[in-house]
Amino acid sequence: MKKMFAWFLSMAWLVNTVVFAQDKPEFSEYVVMLKQEAVAQGFSASFVEQQFSDVQFHQKAVVADKNQPESKLTLDKYLGTRVPDWKVQKALKLMAEHQVELDKVEQQYGVQKRFIVALWANESNFGTYMGKYPVISSLATMAYEGRREDFFKKQLFAALTILQEGHISKEQFLGSWAGAMGQSQFIPTTFLAYAVDFDLDGKKDIWGNSSDVFASIANFLKSEGWNNDLTWGRQVVLLEGFDMALAGLGKTNKRSLAQWQSLGVRRYGGEDLPAIELQASLVAPDGVSGRIYLVYDNFDTLMKWNRSSYFGVSIGYLSDRIKKGS
């Protein structure tokens, strides 16, 4: 009976797959529908034809999407790859070279420049790796692939808006396989919401203009709640018997440092927590046996940039090393 049921399920899957394959249009036909929808949204037919004139299906993008890493890294290993010594030294060197720009951005937006540089470093290796996929082709491919069609269509039409507004030429409009763009690796809707023309040259150029890159990063953080009077968090240790059910992000998990002290949280060296009025959450990405942090509201903002706690810790850790100078 079990074998018959398994056979029935396998045949049902096969039939559904065949029906879907028969119903799904060719990529060229799908592009025609995308162009029609773009025109319906208000883009001129001639503009749409121009931007889609050399659109291609990128099989590598589909493969990359389906084969994202599934293995579980530890936070220690992740930080070893994301915050190596050479990156810290390069961050210090480039922060000194761009000091005038960064000081202006920090003053205007109220975001510490070490966090701006840390995001710049980890998103695009200081602008040296931004992706080489034509953005329109990437987004059309990912929409056609179908798993997140609505999301990628939204990004595609936002990308057309970026081109229509003249911020970048079609030939230079390159990004990752998923459509993340420029030195800040903004997706198109994030670009439209947060990108800044800081030098007032008429273009929000996150590909080649460092002032625009820094200001756009800062504008995102400030708009999403960054507090320039605070840092991001601190590594801590737990006394024996600490209740790990108290860990986690969100308003219900926030407590004062005094409360965390009474619950058994101590500085990394074992000393008492600072006696200041400050709300924090406790995060333990690898459980009680891994690194444990008390994180403040600015960490919540970093999580709006990228929902990975590993990513948020890596940005905070790199920013701390930049501040320390080593």
C-alpha positions in Angstrom: 0.0 0.0 0.0 2.8 2.4 0.9 4.6 1.6 -2.4 1.4 2.3 -4.4 0.9 5.6 -2.5 4.4 6.7 -3.2 4.0 5.8 -6.9 0.8 7.8 -7.0 2.5 10.9 -5.5 5.4 10.6 -8.0 3.0 10.4 -10.9 1.1 13.4 -9.7 4.3 15.4 -9.4 5.2 14.3 -12.9 1.9 15.3 -14.4 1.9 18.7 -12.6 5.5 19.3 -13.9 4.5 18.4 -17.5 1.4 20.6 -17.4 3.4 23.5 -16.0 6.1 23.1 -18.6 3.4 23.1 -21.3 1.7 26.1 -19.9 4.8 28.2 -19.4 5.7 30.4 -22.3 9.1 30.6 -23.9 11.3 33.3 -22.5 10.9 35.4 -25.6 7.2 35.3 -25.2 7.4 36.2 -21.6 9.6 39.2 -22.4 6.8 40.4 -24.8 4.4 40.3 -21.8 6.8 42.1 -19.6 7.2 44.9 -22.2 3.4 45.2 -22.5 3.1 45.4 -18.7 5.8 48.1 -18.6 4.0 50.2 -21.2 0.8 49.8 -19.2 2.6 51.2 -16.2 3.4 54.3 -18.1 6.8 53.8 -19.8 6.8 54.8 -23.4 6.8 51.9 -26.0 10.0 53.3 -27.6 11.8 53.5 -24.3 10.8 49.9 -23.3 11.9 48.6 -26.7 15.3 50.2 -26.3 15.9 48.8 -22.8 14.8 45.3 -23.8 16.5 45.3 -27.2 19.2 42.9 -26.1 17.6 41.2 -23.1 18.8 37.6 -22.6 18.0 34.7 -20.4 20.8 34.1 -17.9 20.9 30.4 -16.9 23.7 31.2 -14.5 21.4 33.5 -12.5 18.9 30.7 -12.1 21.6 28.2 -11.1 23.0 30.7 -8.6 19.5 31.3 -7.1 18.8 27.6 -6.7 22.2 26.7 -5.4 22.7 29.2 -2.6 24.7 27.8 0.3 22.7 25.5 2.6 25.6 24.4 4.8 25.6 25.9 8.3 28.6 28.0 9.0 29.5 28.9 12.5 29.7 32.6 13.3 33.4 32.3 14.0 34.0 30.9 10.5 31.8 33.5 8.9 33.6 36.4 10.7 36.9 34.9 9.6 35.9 35.2 5.9 34.0 38.5 6.3 36.4 40.4 8.6 39.9 39.2 7.8 42.9 41.4 8.8 43.5 42.6 5.3 40.0 44.0 5.0 40.4 45.9 8.3 43.6 47.4 7.1 42.1 48.3 3.7 39.1 49.9 5.4 41.4 52.1 7.6 43.4 53.1 4.5 40.4 54.0 2.4 38.6 55.7 5.3 41.7 58.0 5.5 41.7 58.6 1.8 38.0 59.5 1.8 38.0 61.4 5.1 36.7 64.7 3.7 33.7 63.0 2.0 32.9 60.7 4.9 33.1 63.5 7.4 30.6 65.5 5.4 28.2 62.6 5.1 28.6 61.7 8.8 27.8 65.3 9.8 24.7 65.6 7.5 23.1 62.2 8.2 24.3 61.4 11.7 25.8 58.0 10.9 29.2 57.1 12.1 31.6 56.7 9.2 33.0 53.4 10.5 29.6 51.8 9.9 29.4 53.3 6.4 32.8 51.9 5.5 32.0 48.5 7.0 28.9 48.2 4.8 30.8 49.4 1.8 33.5 46.8 2.5 31.2 43.8 3.0 28.7 44.6 0.2 31.2 45.2 -2.7 34.7 44.8 -1.3 35.0 48.6 -1.4 33.5 48.9 -4.8 35.8 46.4 -6.5 33.1 43.7 -7.0 29.6 44.9 -8.0 28.5 42.1 -10.3 28.7 41.8 -14.1 25.1 40.9 -15.0 23.0 43.3 -17.1 20.3 44.3 -14.6 17.4 44.2 -17.0 18.3 40.7 -18.2 18.9 39.4 -14.7 15.6 40.6 -13.4 13.7 39.4 -16.4 15.3 36.0 -16.0 14.5 35.8 -12.3 10.9 36.9 -12.9 10.6 34.2 -15.6 12.1 31.6 -13.4 8.9 32.1 -11.4 9.6 31.3 -7.7 9.4 35.0 -6.8 7.9 36.4 -9.9 6.0 39.4 -8.3 9.1 40.5 -6.4 11.4 40.4 -9.4 8.8 42.1 -11.7 8.6 44.9 -9.1 12.4 45.2 -9.2 12.4 45.2 -13.0 10.0 48.1 -13.3 11.9 50.0 -10.6 15.1 49.4 -12.7 13.4 50.9 -15.8 12.6 54.0 -13.6 16.3 54.3 -12.7 17.2 54.2 -16.4 14.4 56.6 -17.3 15.6 59.1 -14.7 19.1 59.0 -16.3 21.2 57.9 -13.2 23.1 55.3 -15.2 23.5 54.3 -18.9 22.1 51.0 -20.1 25.6 49.8 -20.9 26.8 50.5 -17.4 23.7 49.1 -15.7 25.2 46.0 -14.2 24.7 44.2 -11.0 24.5 40.8 -9.3 22.5 37.8 -10.6 19.6 38.9 -8.4 19.7 42.6 -9.5 21.7 44.1 -6.5 23.5 47.1 -7.9 26.5 49.3 -7.3 29.0 49.7 -4.5 26.2 49.5 -1.9 24.4 46.6 -3.6 21.0 48.2 -3.5 18.2 46.4 -5.3 16.2 48.8 -7.6 13.4 49.6 -5.1 15.9 50.3 -2.4 17.8 52.6 -4.8 14.6 54.5 -5.5 13.9 54.9 -1.8 17.3 55.7 -0.5 19.9 56.6 -3.1 21.3 60.1 -2.9 22.8 62.6 -5.3 25.2 63.9 -2.7 27.4 66.0 -5.1 24.4 67.4 -6.9 25.5 66.4 -10.4 22.0 65.3 -11.3 22.7 61.6 -10.9 22.5 59.1 -8.0 25.5 57.2 -9.0 26.1 54.3 -6.6 28.4 52.6 -9.2 31.2 55.2 -9.6 30.7 58.2 -7.3 32.0 57.6 -3.8 30.1 60.6 -2.3 26.8 59.2 -3.6 27.7 55.7 -2.3 28.5 56.9 1.2 25.5 59.2 1.4 23.2 56.5 0.1 24.3 54.0 2.7 24.0 56.7 5.4 20.6 57.7 4.2 19.3 54.2 4.4 20.5 53.7 7.9 19.3 57.1 9.1 15.9 56.7 7.4 15.5 53.3 9.1 16.2 54.6 12.6 19.9 54.9 13.2 21.0 56.6 16.4 24.4 58.3 16.1 24.7 58.5 19.9 24.8 54.7 20.1 27.0 51.9 18.9 25.6 48.5 17.8 26.2 46.1 20.7 28.8 44.2 22.7 29.9 40.6 23.1 29.0 39.2 26.5 29.1 36.0 28.6 26.3 34.3 30.5 26.4 33.0 34.1 25.5 29.4 34.6 21.8 28.7 34.4 20.9 31.6 32.2 17.6 31.1 30.4 18.3 31.0 26.7 14.5 31.5 26.0 15.2 35.2 26.7 17.3 35.6 23.6 16.0 37.0 20.4 15.2 40.2 18.6 12.0 42.2 18.8 10.3 44.6 21.3 9.3 41.8 23.6 12.9 40.7 24.0 14.3 44.1 24.9 15.4 44.8 28.5 17.5 47.3 30.3 21.2 46.6 30.9 20.3 46.5 34.6 17.7 43.8 33.9 20.2 41.8 31.8 22.7 42.1 34.6 20.2 40.7 37.1 19.4 37.8 34.8 23.1 36.8 34.5 24.6 38.7 31.6 28.2 40.0 32.0 30.7 41.8 29.9 32.9 39.6 27.8 35.7 39.8 30.4 33.3 38.9 33.2 32.8 42.4 34.6 29.4 43.9 35.4 27.5 45.6 32.5 27.7 49.4 32.3 25.4 51.2 34.7 23.6 53.2 32.1 20.0 53.5 30.9 20.0 51.5 27.7 17.7 48.9 26.1 19.2 45.8 24.5 18.3 42.4 23.1 20.4 39.3 23.5 21.4 37.4 20.3 23.1 34.0 20.2 23.3 33.0 16.5 25.1 29.7 17.3 23.3 29.0 20.6 24.8 29.1 24.1 28.1 27.5 22.9 28.8 30.3 20.3 29.4 34.0 20.4 26.7 35.9 22.4 25.9 39.6 22.1 23.8 42.3 23.7 22.6 44.4 20.7 21.0 47.9 20.7 18.6 49.6 18.4 21.2 50.2 15.7 21.6 46.5 15.3 17.8 46.4 14.5 18.5 48.9 11.7 21.4 46.7 10.4 18.9 43.9 10.2 16.6 45.9 8.0 19.6 46.1 5.5 20.1 42.3 5.7 18.0 39.9 7.8 20.9 37.7 8.7 22.2 38.1 12.2 25.6 36.8 11.0 25.7 39.8 8.6 24.7 42.3 11.3 27.3 41.0 13.7 30.0 41.1 10.9 29.2 44.8 10.2 29.3 45.6 13.9 32.5 43.6 14.4 34.3 45.2 11.4 33.2 48.7 12.6 34.6 48.0 16.0 38.0 46.9 14.5 38.0 50.1 12.4 37.4 52.2 15.5 40.2 50.3 17.3 42.5 50.8 14.4 43.5 47.1 13.9 
